[in-house]
Amino acid sequence: PGAVQSGHYLWPAAPALCDYMVRRVDSDSTESRPRSVVELGAGTAMVAMVAMQVYYNELHCIVVTDHDPGTLEKAKNNHESTLEELYERASTEEERSTVMNEIGVIPIYYHELKWGDEVGIDALRSQLQKRVDSNVADMVLGSDLIYCLENVKPLLETVAKVLNPEGGSFLLSQSFKYDDETEAAITEMSNKLGLQRIIE
């Protein structure tokens, strides 16, 4: 699919990031789990939906962002479908109660955002401030976001402005290897913005 419609499709890196969150949650201390999550370039919002299930005990809000309003509408529908399926799969009253009264009540906001846009970033930070008394997120998520060199600077500048500098995590997965120029640009921008880059 072309770049304009890319958010309407599920790209390979999204399931990989979801699997990573599920595998690592058992090793995370309760204190290190996020109260707030932002997904950038969310597309179908699969990653946000899994974060909702993995971190629901601590989560106060999720903000799903994308530059395409049509994609955000699909993300809303996916949220509703996810909750319906979780409820249908629940085999006990306790599991159904968890879906209805814990997972299902986590506020999820849908925010049109172009990376690097100061107005959009400020509006996002205000949304976080209302929900968690902090204008930065504990966790920022993204999958298959860097598909050209020009994306690196606005993406990482956006991350630096919405991520909690005190212990926040930006989890980024990619379904293809970056070329050397892109790798160098990511490292350079990360260092400039004070983002520690760890490759796993």
Helices and strands as residue ranges (DSSP letters): G 3-8, H 13-25, G 30-32, E 36-39, H 46-54, E 61-66, H 69-89, H 93-98, I 99-103, E 108-112, H 118-132, E 139-143, G 149-151, H 152-162, E 169-173, H 180-193
